[in-house]
Amino acid sequence: MASTLPNKNHLLTKLKNSFQSANQQLQKTPERSLEQAYHAVLKIKAIEDEYFNGGKISTESTNHTASVISYLRVNLDKNLNIAKLRLVEFNVSSFVLGNLNANHLAKLRLVDEVLGKYKYTDQENNLLAEIRLSEPVNPVNHSLIKANNQSYLPTENAIDVETVTDKTGVLPRSIGRTINKIKSDFNPKKEEDVVRKFRSSRAKTKTAVRFLLTLILVPLLTQQLSKNLFINPIVDRVRVESIPRLFLHSEMKESALRDLQSFEEEIKFDNIINLAPRLSEEAIEERLKYRAAELAKEYWHKSNSSISNVFADLLGVLAFSLVLLVNRRQIAILKSFMDDIVYGLSDSAKAFIIILLTDVFVGFHSPHGWEVILEGIADHLGLPANRSLIFLFIATFPVILDSIFKYWVFRYLSRISPSALATLKTMNE
């Protein structure tokens, strides 16, 4: 008993020192993040002075070769992303901790000035300028789109991004397309328009795919790296191998007991039918003790991993939110890209995908899939799989999804693609 007391005191001392060190690092967060953002914008200013005579960096400049422009663009994007992320970190930490002074304000002014100058890159401005409404729009819907976009697009650069509700007009779309095609065929700049639209489509595809990969990879890498490099070692150090804290909940303990019972039955079975050398009761007991120790260590690591998953998942969600915050312009491009893909499908393909998705998520066999998903999430987070809550979720959430889907079919699909709706009804019948 006396020997365990120094170990506990030593552990408490380590925890206290770790918390003090973390608190000191947290107090320096505003100054550290602003300093990193300030150095990033200084690098941008240095590129401006060296290559553009102190003016704005333009990736469409004709004064430099394509290789130089590509190199400058990579450096500009890298430093802009660093400055944006660190500025968000500074705003959050300074709001919580305060500690602002005149030196901070001077650096913050320069950071805001540079980021304001490069709020949107040349390629994004040109790309979003190409995302126009190609058909007549209801004035009410048009004003709503502008009102929604004003929250993240500047007024002087406001653009009209095509949405689902903008694809309908007073006249049938086929008549409008025919008239527009005749007009475009007589346009002397038809070839230039085709080349321009091709370049715009290619740039939009590259931007959308790159942003989609960023949305997927950044949270996953954040979750895995933070868990394996920081969170898991801390949890292993805090949680010592002791029996009372070995299992997070009773279901985990029951699973370990089942594993041990299965191992014991296997040994006795082999011993009875002579598949292995006969063992005495003492030898069987020794094997059971060894297996129990292995299971204890295995479930201790599993418990630590579940606790680490909670904090790592929170960091992954935070990283995902930051990516959305600093890339609002790319969201509009990705939305337009997805609209082009979805509404470019044939009516049969649309109906097939709709039936497939509804059968998977709200169909007759979907409860089994939802049950597997919810149990997997509970196991990932180290929570007991409460059967009552799972069945309650299955009884309500798919019904809500089904109602939303039916409303979408009634409200939008019937107006946007009547033929797809007719195909869907025929396939369901």
For each residue, the residues with C-beta under 8 A, 3 or more apart:
1: 4 5
2: 5
3: 6 7
4: 1 7 8
5: 1 2 8 9
6: 3 9 10
7: 3 4 10 11
8: 4 5 11 12
9: 5 6 12 13
10: 6 7 13 14
11: 7 8 14 15 240
12: 8 9 15 16
13: 9 10 16 17
14: 10 11 17 18 237
15: 11 12 18 19 238
16: 12 13 19 20
17: 13 14 20 21
18: 14 15 21 22 234
19: 15 16 22 23
20: 16 17 23 24
21: 17 18 24 25
22: 18 19 25 26
23: 19 20 26 27
24: 20 21 27 28
25: 21 22 28 29
26: 22 23 29 93 97
27: 23 24 97 99
28: 24 25 31 32
29: 25 26 32 33 89 90 93 97
30: 33 34 90 93 94 97 99 100 104
31: 28 34 35 99 104
32: 28 29 35 36
33: 29 30 36 37 86 87 89 90 93
34: 30 31 37 38 86 87 90 104 107 108 111
35: 31 32 38 39 107
36: 32 33 39 40 82 86
37: 33 34 40 41 82 83 86 87 90 107 111
38: 34 35 41 42 107 110 111
39: 35 36 42 43
40: 36 37 43 44 79 80 82 83 86
41: 37 38 44 45 79 83 110 111 114 115
42: 38 39 45 46
43: 39 40 46 47 75 79
44: 40 41 47 48 57 76 79 80 83 114 118
45: 41 42 48 49 114
46: 42 43 49 50
47: 43 44 50 51 52 57 72 75 76
48: 44 45 51 52 53 54 55 56 57
49: 45 46 52 53 54
50: 46 47
51: 47 48 57 64 68 72
52: 47 48 49 55 56 57 58 61
53: 48 49
54: 48 49
55: 48 52 58
56: 48 52 117 118
57: 44 47 48 51 52 72 76 118
58: 52 55 61 122
59: 69 72 73 76 121 122 123
60: 122
61: 52 58 64 69
62:
63:
64: 51 61 68 69 72
65: 68 69
66: 69 70
67: 70 71
68: 51 64 65 71 72
69: 59 61 64 65 66 72 73
70: 66 67 73 74
71: 67 68 74 75
72: 47 51 57 59 64 68 69 75 76
73: 59 69 70 76 77
74: 70 71 77 78
75: 43 47 71 72 78 79
76: 44 47 57 59 72 73 79 80 118 121
77: 73 74 80 81 121
78: 74 75 81 82
79: 40 41 43 44 75 76 82 83
80: 40 44 76 77 83 84 115 118
81: 77 78 84 85 326
82: 36 37 40 78 79 85 86
83: 37 40 41 44 79 80 86 87 111 114 115
84: 80 81 87 88 115 326
85: 81 82 88 89 322 326
86: 33 34 36 37 40 82 83 89 90
87: 33 34 37 83 84 90 91 111 115
88: 84 85 91 92 322 325 326
89: 29 33 85 86 92 93
90: 29 30 33 34 37 86 87 93 94 108
91: 87 88 94 95
92: 88 89 95 96
93: 26 29 30 33 89 90 96 97
94: 30 90 91 97 98 99 100 104
95: 91 92
96: 92 93
97: 26 27 29 30 93 94
98: 94
99: 27 30 31 94
100: 30 94 104 105
101: 104 105
102: 105 106
103: 106 107
104: 30 31 34 94 100 101 107 108
105: 100 101 102 108 109
106: 102 103 109 110
107: 34 35 37 38 103 104 110 111
108: 34 90 104 105 111 112
109: 105 106 112 113
110: 38 41 106 107 113 114
111: 34 37 38 41 83 87 107 108 114 115
112: 108 109 115 116
113: 109 110 116 117
114: 41 44 45 83 110 111 117 118
115: 41 80 83 84 87 111 112 118 119
116: 112 113 119
117: 56 113 114
118: 44 56 57 76 80 114 115 121
119: 115 116 154
120: 124 125 128 157 329
121: 59 76 77 118 124 125
122: 58 59 60 125 126
123: 59 126 127 203 207
124: 120 121 127 128 207 329 330 333
125: 120 121 122 128 129 157
126: 122 123 129 130 200 203
127: 123 124 130 131 200 203 204 207 333
128: 120 124 125 131 159 161 329 332 333
129: 125 126 132 159
130: 126 127 196 197 200 204
131: 127 128 159 160 161 162 204 332 333 336
132: 129 159 160 162
133: 137 142 160 162 166
134: 162 180
135: 166 167 169 173 176
136: 169 170 171 176
137: 133 141 142 160 166 169
138: 141 142 165 166 168 169
139: 142 143
140: 143 144
141: 137 138 144 145 163 165 166
142: 133 137 138 139 145 146 160 166
143: 139 140 146 147
144: 140 141 147 148
145: 141 142 148 149 160 161 163 166
146: 142 143 149 150 158 160
147: 143 144 150
148: 144 145 151
149: 145 146 152 153 158 159 161 332
150: 146 147 153 155 158
151: 148
152: 149 328 329
153: 149 150 157 158 159 329 332
154: 119 157 158
155: 150 158
156:
157: 120 125 153 154
158: 146 149 150 153 154 155
159: 128 129 131 132 149 153 332
160: 131 132 133 137 142 145 146
161: 128 131 145 149 332 335 336
162: 131 132 133 134 166 167 336 339
163: 141 145 166 167 335 339
164: 167 339 412 416
165: 138 141 168 412
166: 133 135 137 138 141 142 145 162 163
167: 135 162 163 164 173 343 415 416
168: 138 165 173 415 416
169: 135 136 137 138 173 176
170: 136
171: 136 175 176
172: 175 176
173: 135 167 168 169 176 177
174: 177 178
175: 171 172 178 179
176: 135 136 169 171 172 173 179 180
177: 173 174 180 181
178: 174 175 181 182
179: 175 176 182 183
180: 134 176 177 183 184
181: 177 178 184 185
182: 178 179 185 186
183: 179 180 186 187
184: 180 181 187 190 193
185: 181 182 190
186: 182 183
187: 183 184 190 193
188:
189: 192 193
190: 184 185 187 193 194
191: 194 195
192: 189 195 196
193: 184 187 189 190 196 197
194: 190 191 197 198
195: 191 192 198 199
196: 130 192 193 199 200
197: 130 193 194 200 201
198: 194 195 201 202
199: 195 196 202 203
200: 126 127 130 196 197 203 204
201: 197 198 204 205
202: 198 199 205 206
203: 123 126 127 199 200 206 207
204: 127 130 131 200 201 207 208 333 336 337
205: 201 202 208 209 337
206: 202 203 209 210
207: 123 124 127 203 204 210 211 330 333 334 337
208: 204 205 211 212 330 333 334 336 337 338
209: 205 206 212 213
210: 206 207 213 214
211: 207 208 214 215 327 330 331 333 334
212: 208 209 215 216 334
213: 209 210 216 217
214: 210 211 217 218 323 327
215: 211 212 218 219 320 323 324
216: 212 213 219 220
217: 213 214 220 221
218: 214 215 221 222 319 320 323
219: 215 216 222 223 316 317 319 320 323
220: 216 217 223 224 316
221: 217 218 224 225
222: 218 219 225 226 312 315 316 318 319
223: 219 220 226 227 312 313 315 316 319
224: 220 221 227 228 312
225: 221 222 228 229
226: 222 223 229 230 231 311 312 315 316
227: 223 224 230 231 232 308 309 311 312
228: 224 225 232
229: 225 226 232 233
230: 226 227 233 234
231: 226 227 234 235 308 311 312
232: 227 228 229 235 236 304 305 308
233: 229 230 236 237
234: 18 230 231 237 238
235: 231 232 238 239 304 307 308
236: 232 233 239 304
237: 14 233 234
238: 15 234 235
239: 235 236 245 300 303 304 307
240: 11 245
241: 246 296 297 300
242: 245 246
243: 246 296
244:
245: 239 240 242 303
246: 241 242 243 253 296 299 300 303
247: 250 252 253 256 299 303
248: 252 303 306 307 382
249: 252 253 382 383 384
250: 247 253 254 384
251: 254 255 384 385
252: 247 248 249 255 256 299 302 303 382
253: 246 247 249 250 256 257
254: 250 251 257 258
255: 251 252 258 259 299
256: 247 252 253 259 260 295 296 299
257: 253 254 260 261
258: 254 255 261 262
259: 255 256 262 263 295
260: 256 257 263 264 288 291 292 295
261: 257 258 264 265
262: 258 259 265 266
263: 259 260 266 267 288 291
264: 260 261 267 268 284 288
265: 261 262 268 269
266: 262 263 269 270
267: 263 264 270 271 279 284 287 288
268: 264 265 271 272 284
269: 265 266 272 273 275
270: 266 267 273 275 276
271: 267 268 274 276 278 279 284
272: 268 269
273: 269 270
274: 271 278
275: 269 270
276: 270 271 279
277:
278: 271 274
279: 267 271 276 283 284 287
280: 283 284
281: 284 285
282: 285 286
283: 279 280 286 287
284: 264 267 268 271 279 280 281 287 288
285: 281 282 288 289
286: 282 283 289 290
287: 267 279 283 284 290 291
288: 260 263 264 267 284 285 291 292
289: 285 286 292 293
290: 286 287 293 294
291: 260 263 287 288 294 295
292: 260 288 289 295 296
293: 289 290 296 297
294: 290 291 297 298
295: 256 259 260 291 292 298 299
296: 241 243 246 256 292 293 299 300
297: 241 293 294 300 301
298: 294 295 301 302
299: 246 247 252 255 256 295 296 302 303
300: 239 241 246 296 297 303 304
301: 297 298 304 305
302: 252 298 299 305 306
303: 239 245 246 247 248 252 299 300 306 307 382
304: 232 235 236 239 300 301 307 308
305: 232 301 302 308 309 382
306: 248 302 303 309 310 379 380 381 382
307: 235 239 248 303 304 310 311 382
308: 227 231 232 235 304 305 311 312
309: 227 305 306 312 313 380 381 382
310: 306 307 313 314 381 382
311: 226 227 231 307 308 314 315
312: 222 223 224 226 227 231 308 309 315 316
313: 223 309 310 316 317 381
314: 310 311 317 318
315: 222 223 226 311 312 318 319
316: 219 220 222 223 226 312 313 319 320
317: 219 313 314 320 321
318: 222 314 315 321 322
319: 218 219 222 223 315 316 322 323
320: 215 218 219 316 317 323 324
321: 317 318 324 325
322: 85 88 318 319 325 326
323: 214 215 218 219 319 320 326 327
324: 215 320 321 327 328 331
325: 88 321 322 328
326: 81 84 85 88 322 323
327: 211 214 323 324 330 331
328: 152 324 325 331 332
329: 120 124 128 152 153 332 333
330: 124 207 208 211 327 333 334
331: 211 324 327 328 334 335
332: 128 131 149 153 159 161 328 329 335 336
333: 124 127 128 131 204 207 208 211 329 330 336 337
334: 207 208 211 212 330 331 337 338
335: 161 163 331 332 338 339
336: 131 161 162 204 208 332 333 339 340
337: 204 205 207 208 333 334 340 341
338: 208 334 335 341 342
339: 162 163 164 335 336 342 343
340: 336 337 343 344
341: 337 338 344 345
342: 338 339 345 350
343: 167 339 340 416 417
344: 340 341
345: 341 342 349 350 353
346: 349 350
347: 350 351 417 419 420 422 423
348: 351 352 423
349: 345 346 352 353
350: 342 345 346 347 353 354 417 420 423 424
351: 347 348 354 355 420 423 424 427
352: 348 349 355 356 427
353: 345 349 350 356 357
354: 350 351 357 358 409 424
355: 351 352 358 359 424 427 428
356: 352 353 359 360
357: 353 354 360 361
358: 354 355 361 362 363 402 405
359: 355 356 362 363 364 365 366
360: 356 357 363 366 369
361: 357 358 366 369 398 401
362: 358 359 366 398 399 401 402 405
363: 358 359 360 366
364: 359
365: 359 368 369
366: 359 360 361 362 363 369 370 398
367: 370 371 394 398
368: 365 371 372
369: 360 361 365 366 372 373
370: 366 367 373 374 390 393 394 397 398
371: 367 368 374 375 390 394
372: 368 369 375 376
373: 369 370 376 377
374: 370 371 377 378 385 390 393 394
375: 371 372 378 379 385 390
376: 372 373 379 380
377: 373 374 380 381
378: 374 375 381 383 384 385 386
379: 306 375 376 382 383 385
380: 306 309 376 377
381: 306 309 310 313 377 378
382: 248 249 252 303 305 306 307 309 310 379
383: 249 378 379
384: 249 250 251 378
385: 251 374 375 378 379 390
386: 378 389 390
387: 390 391
388: 391 392
389: 386 392 393
390: 370 371 374 375 385 386 387 393 394
391: 387 388 394 395
392: 388 389 395 396
393: 370 374 389 390 396 397
394: 367 370 371 374 390 391 397 398
395: 391 392 399
396: 392 393 399 400
397: 370 393 394 400 401
398: 361 362 366 367 370 394 401 402
399: 362 395 396 402 403
400: 396 397 403 404
401: 361 362 397 398 404 405
402: 358 362 398 399 405 406
403: 399 400 406 407
404: 400 401 407 408
405: 358 362 401 402 408 409
406: 402 403 409 410
407: 403 404 410 411
408: 404 405 411 412 413
409: 354 405 406 412 413 414 421 424
410: 406 407 413 414
411: 407 408 414 415
412: 164 165 408 409 415 416
413: 408 409 410 416 417 420 421 424
414: 409 410 411 418 421
415: 167 168 411 412 418
416: 164 167 168 343 412 413
417: 343 347 350 413 420 421
418: 414 415 421 422
419: 347 422 423
420: 347 350 351 413 417 423 424
421: 409 413 414 417 418 424 425
422: 347 418 419 425 426
423: 347 348 350 351 419 420 426 427
424: 350 351 354 355 409 413 420 421 427 428
425: 421 422 428 429
426: 422 423 429
427: 351 352 355 423 424
428: 355 424 425
429: 425 426
